[in-house]
Amino acid sequence: MAEVQSPPPTLAPPAEEQPSLTADESSASTSLVPASTTDQVIITTNAEGKRVKKIIRRKRRPARPQVDAATFKTDAPPPTGTIFNIWYNKWSGGDREDKYLSQTAAQGRCNVAKDSGYTKADKTPGSYFCLFFARGICPKGVDCEYLHRLPTVTDMFPSNVDCFGRDKFSDYRDDMGGVGSFQRQNRTLYIGRVHVTDDIEEIVARHFQEWGQVERVRVLTARGVAFVTYMNEANSQFAKEAMAHQSLDHSEILNVRWATTDPNPAAQKREARRVEEQAAEAIRKALPAAYVAELEGRDNGEAKKRRKIEGTFGLQGYEATDEVWFAKEKAEWEQTKELGAPDERLMIESGAAQDEQDYPVPAQQEPPAPQNTGILSGSTLAALKGYTANTTAKKPAPSASGLLVGYGSDDDSD
């Protein structure tokens, strides 16, 4: 059975809204660009029963610029409010977008199959995604300081920011646009101005599946609107920016907003069940596989039988507790993880047909004297076997001598 190991994701501190891109910044040096390969550690067992580690290095392609840097320019933000804040370079005081601006087609569209690739951000764990890449107008390409790919389940961010590093607010806007609220995890998008056809549900699913795994698609043909629910919240945030002012198979201009809370009791029960399943899956990944199988009753009592036989740890009449067994299994699990550290020779995998070689993992040397693999060492077990409880005689109380004798009082200083 193969075991794949990957480093856990780390969180980065919240970032401000991404700065505007200019043509001068796009010509920056690529000396800080991360390596164009990615490593994958796989531990398997060969026919002889020995553990073999394979380290595969896959070549990666750089992200390409989506637009020409010489012609790209950032316009001033549209007047969506009453007061212009020169510090944040945006309008405030308004809670709705301009009705004419919302009917303007987008400048570009992201093509994940051609535009995605590694950037400078891949060298920094916990980096945010490029907002201009999602909109299809990033001129930097490999020199961009943000990620140029789709979000995955392992990409986790604080609840007060979205996947682009923008700060969320305490409540939604009146038109349900903008970044969103940090008080609710919203994975559902509202899509308006949909051109209704006979196969409109398949069309909506096909276009919105480009940005992540879709859980549910619902189309109201009478009103010309659709609701798309993603499995991951980061994918819904990415899809909202990627499909804003875009079109499906016709020349319509979509109106993409955040969906309100579904008042259907069945939907609320389904959401609560999904949260429980997501929490259970996180617990399964954090615990060892044998421990999870025992908790779920899938081991047919094998763990209890093994504990009954090995539970003495060499001591007659001793039975280990669950805490001791959990510590032992945790130590073995951590030792297995350390065994797959990338300290051996690497393999290069390029193209469809790749050559893989097995590198045997050197067996760790164990001390020959103690044969017990329990929590206690051999010397400790030997000492416990010959231990007998000895009662020590109590020292006699000193007799009172002299004129002063102790007496009882509320003060213990005597």
N, C-alpha and C positions, 0 to 999 in steps of 0.2 A: 504494500500500500504506500503510495507516494505521499510525502508530506512537504508542502510548500511553505516557505517562511518568507515573510516580508516585514520590513520595519513598521512599527505602529505610527499612525499620523500624529503630528504635533500641532498645537494651536498657536497661532500668531496673534499678537495684540491687535485690537481693532484699528483699522486704518481709516483715514479720511477719504473723502470722495476722490476718485482717480483724477489726476490733473489732465488738462487738455493736452493733446498731442500736437506737436509741431513738426515741420519738415526738417528742422535742424537736429532734433533729437533722434530722428530716424536714422541718421548717418553716424550714430555712435559706434564705437569700436566693439567688436564681438569677442574681446579677450576674456570677458567674464561669462561667456556662454558655457553652460555645463557640458559634460561629456555626452557625445552622441550615442551612447550605449546604455543599456539598462541590464542589471544583473538579476538573476533568479536562481535561488538555491532550492534544489530538490533532493530529498533524502529517500532512497529506495533500498530494498533488500534484494540481493542477487540470488542466483540459484544455489550458491554455497551457504547461504544464510548469513552472509556478512553485510553490514550496512555500508552502502555506497553513496557518496555525495556527488551530485552533479551541479555544477555552476554554469549556467548558460548566459551568455552575453548576447543580447539582441541589439542590432543596429537601429537607431532612431533617426528620423528625418527632422530637419529644422522647420520651424513654422515659416510660412511664406507671407510676405506682405499682401494684404487684401486689396489695397488701393495704391496708387502712385503717390509717393511722398511729396513730389514736387507740386502736385495739384491739390493735395489735401489741405484743408483749412477748417478750423473750428469757428463756427459762427457764434454770435452772442446768443445767450439763452432767450427763448421767446418770452414776451411779457405776460406771464401767467398769473401775476400778482399785482399788488398795488405799490409795493416798495421794493427797490432793487438794492440788495445787500452786496456791496463791493468787496467785502471780505470773503464771502462764500461764492461770489460770482453767480448769484441766482436771485430770482424774485421771491418775495415773501408776502404774505397777506392774502393770497388767493388759494383756493382749494379745488380748482377745476382747470383743466386744460382748455386752450382756445378751441372753439368748435370748428374753425377753419383749419387750424394746424393739425388737428386729429384726422383730417381727411386728406392729408398730404402723404404721398407714397414715400417709403423709406429710401435712403440713398443707396443702400446695398443690402446683401443678404449673405449670411455665413454659410459656407460649404464645408461641413466638418470633414468630409472625406479628403478634401484637397488643402484646406487652410490649416488644419490642426498640426501640431508638432511641438518640439521642445523649444523653450525660450530661456532667458536668464532666470526666470522665476522658478524653474525646475530645480535650481541649485539651492533654493531657500525653502525649507519645509514650512507648510502652513501658508503658502502664498495664496493670494486671491486671484480670481479669474478676470480676464480683460473684458471690460464693458464694450469697448470698441470692436473687439473680436466677435462678441455675440451679435453685434449689429452689422458686422461684415464690412467695417470701414477702418480697420487698424492698419496703418502704414509701416509699422516697425518690424513686424515679423519676428525673426529670431532675436532681435535686440529689445523686444518688449520686456518690461519688468513684471508682467502679469502672465498668468497661465493661458495658453492657447489650446484648450481641449475641453471636453465635456466633463461636468462634475460626476463623481462616482460616490458610492456609499461611504467610502473611507474618507472623503473630504468633509470634515466637520469644522464648523465655525461657531463663534459665540452667538447666542440668541439675539443679541442687540445689533447685529450687522448681517447683511446678506452675503451671498457668495462673491460679490464684487467689492466687498469692503465698505459699503455705504451704510451709514447709521439708519436704523429703523426708528419708528416713532411709536408713541404710546397708543395711538389709534389710527385707523385708516382715514384717508381723505374722503370727501363727500362723493367723489366719482370713483372711488376704489382703485385709484391709480397710484403711481409713485412706488416707493420702496416697500411699504407695508408696515405692519405692526409687529412688535416683539411680544405682545401678549397672547398671540395665538399662532400656532404652526399651520400655515395655510399652504396646501399643496394643490389647490384647485384653481384653474384659470377660467375666466369668463371671456368668451370670444363673440363679439358682435359683428354685424354687417356680413353675415355668411350668405353666400349665394347658394340657395337651396336647390339641390338636384336629387335624383333618385338614389344615388350612391354617395350622398353627402357625408354620411357617417364614416365610410371607408376613406374618403378624401381627407377628412379632418384627422383621423387616426394616422394616416400615412404621413401627413406633414408634421404633426406634433411628435411622432415617434422618433424624429431625427434628433431630438434634444434630450432623450432619456426614456426610461421604461415607463410606460403609461399603464396606470391601474384601471381607469374607467373613462369611457367617452360617452357623453350623452348629448344629443342634438334635439333641439326644439324647432322642428321645421316650420311650425306656424308663426313663430316669432323671428326666425332666422338667426338664432343664437346657439352656441354650443358650450359645453362644460367639459374640461379635460382635467383629470386628476392624475398626478404623477406619484410614483412610489417614493421618491426622494424630494425633499423640499428644495434642495439646491438646484435640481433639474427644473422645477417649476419656475424658480427665479430666473434661471438662464433662458428658458423658453419664453418667458414674458418679454424680455428684452429682444430676443431673436425674432419673434413673430410680430412685434409691434409695427403697425402700418405696413405689414406685408400682405400678400395675396395668396390664395390657394390656387386652384386650377383656372380661375377666372380673373378678371381685372378688378375685383373688389378690394377695398382697403380695410383690413381687419381692425377692430377696436378691442384690444386685449387689456383686460383689467383683472383684479383680484376678485374672486367669487366670495359672496357673503356666506355666512354659516347656513348649512342646509337644515331647515326645520324638520325634515323627515326623521321620525324616531328610528327607523331602520338604518338610516345613514349615520346617526349618532352612535348606535350600537356597533355598527361596522367600524367606525373610527376608533371607538374604545377597544374593540377586539384587535384592531391593527396595532395599537399602541402596546397592548399586552404581548402580542406576538413579537413585536420588535424588541421589547425589553427581555423577553425570554431568549430570543436569538443572541442578544448581546451577552447574556449570562452564559449561554452555551459556549460561546467563543472564548470567554474568559476562564472557564474551568477546564480541567483535563477531560478527555473523551471518556475514559473509564469511569470517572466520577459522575459525569452527566448520565451515562448509561445506567448507573446504579440508582440515581435519583429518579429517573424515568421508568425504572423497572424493566429495562430491555436486556439485562445481563443474566436473567433466569437464576438469580441467586448465586452466581459464581463468585462475586466479590465477597459475600458473607462466608461462603465455604472456605475461600482462600484466607480470609481473616481468622477464621476459627482454627485453621491449621498453623498459620504463621503468626498468630497473634500473641504467642507466648514470648517471642523474641529471646528464646533461650532461658527464660525464667520460669520455674515451675509455679503454677498457680497464678501467673500474671496474665491479664487480658488487656490489650491496648484499647484506648478510647478512640472515639471518632476524630478527635483533634489530632491525635498522634498519627493516625492513618492519613489524614488530610495533609499534614506537614510532610510526611514521607512521600506521598504522591506528588505534592507540589515540588519537592526537591528533585524528584526524578524528571518531572516535566521541564523544569528549568535546565537540568543537565542535558536533556535532549535538545533544547533550543540552543544551548552553547555549543553543542556538537556540530551544528550546521553553520558556524561562523565562517564567513568568506575569507579563509586564510589559505586555501589551496590554490592550485593553478586554475585559471579561468579558461572557459571555452568560448569561442566566437561562433555565433550562429548568424548567417546571412543568407537571404533568399529562401526559397521554399524547401529545398533539400539541404539538410544540415547534417554535419557529422558530429556525433556525440561520443565521448569517451568517458569511461568510468574511472574515477579516482578513489581508491579504497581509503576509508577513513582510518587513521591509525588508532588502534585500541588503546584505551587509557590504562596505565599501569596501576594495579591495585596492590595494596600490601598483602603479602602472602599469609601472615599470621592470622588476623581476624577474618573468618569466613562469613560472619554474619553481616547482612546488608541492611540491618535495621537502623533505627534512629540512634541507639546507644552504641558506643564503640566496644571493641572486644575487652579492653582493659576495664572499662566500667562494668561490663557484665560479670567479669571474673571477680571484681570486688564486691558486687552485689550478692553473688552466690555464697561467698564466705562471710557475709555480714550477719551478725547476730545482735539483737537488741540488748544492750547492757544498761541496767538501771544504776545510776550513780546515787550513792548515799547523800542524803541532804546534810548540809553543814549544820551543826547545832547552833542555836541562837546564842549570841553572846550574853553571858550573865551580867546583870547590873552590878556595877561596882561603884562605890562612892556614895555620896549623899544624893546625887541627882539621878533620877530614874525617868524613863520615858513615860509619857502619859498621852492619852488620846485627846485630840483637839481638831478643829476645823483646818488648821494650818498643817501642811505636810512637810514643812521645812525642818521639823525636828528629826 
